């Protein structure tokens, strides 16, 4: 009876709030049925699930501001969500909170080719930007593997990268201006129409803030001219260490590829089983994909230099592709690598750490040893040029306790990255997955300073709470995970 009364009281509390949302956004844009809410219980990190109390779908900046203001007035925590493709639990809802979904904000508002910029709403899919301007000889450089489904708003929140981030940078390098709604419901314009603006770089602070500083509702993006010549080199190696050494020596030689990606044998075979490119030798220990672009004479010279370096590092076969059809075929397997992992394992847990290029071979060898020690296979697919690793730890969630063990393997991989002088994340963000590990990389003063920035934008802490930074509640609840920095690899297994 007591529980029934409590549930009735909770329901009555939400009724007037729901009416407020319906008046501001329309009834069809407020989701409250339990079965419909299940659609939004997780992002791409499906191992973490939580059904929100309510979902709202605004269609404009003004409707986002109205939704946030309602949350602020009622002291309701809220989480912003785009396409839900994130891999760090950044859009994981709160059971007592509101999920603000920007999927209906999917218009390209302006195309300004003369000034090489495009203005979009946050629900615009990444690949749509390039499709819109490619006929005029332009493209949008940041290209996550999920670019056919991930949204620009989510890319801004996580500061996403992709294949071409080595030469052209990540999302923050291509965002000129933002219209944002603050956690108090105010509308602000930050950044500008030119790359360099006087004053504090608030746009730079906002990009990568993982929804803790507000919601971007209009984003001005920088687009680039399509290069005169593009060529992709595919080299296969006897093992992942020799491929890693080739990566280091290519950069040391002064060649900056547009993209440089690596896949190990496990990933190669998974891709060939699913996609069937016919390009990747199944017996290779690793393959290296190197894309070079620019003036035709420059590309020709650099292809020869890269091929020579690969041969010096025991590359067995080298193939190049200049025509667009073959280039796309080369890249098709790499883009499908995460999905292909589902063919060889019921489940996988992907991590996202960064190491200096000079440490690639060493860290990859240590990950192989970790895989053998833990008993879990690890498929390695990563942005080799900037040392951004994406190890996929394969497991079966039907086995009791398997996920808790896999989380420990993931933590150990992140520890290896940080100890090698790297980072906890290259592009997937911290979210709910890695917030407990932030003390591995930052000291108490660092974290307090970051919280000062967060509090300046988000004084009540209602915007995406319990993400990005460690909290006693969330880190205490994680099963069998000790305090970050207090555990050594030998203690894990």
Secondary structure by P-SEA (a helix, b strand, c coil): caaaaaaaaaaaaaaaaaaaaaaacccccccccccccccccccccccbbbbbcbbbbbccaaaaaaaaaaaaaaccccccccccccccccccccccbbbbbccccccccccccccbbbbbcccccccccccccccccccccccccccccccaaaaaaaccccccccccccccccccccccccccbbbbbccccccccccccccccccccccccccccbbbbbbbccccbbbbbbbbcccaaaaaaaaaaaaaacccccbbbbbcaaaaaaaaaccccccccccccbbbbbbbbccaaaaaaaaaaaaaaaaaacccbbbbbccaaaaaaaacccccccccccccccbbbbbbbbccccaaaaaaaaaaaaaaaacbbbbbbccccccccbbbbbbbccccaaaaaaaaaaaaaaaaaaaacccccccccccccccccccccccaaaaaaaaaaaaacccccccccccccccaaaaaacccccccccccccccc
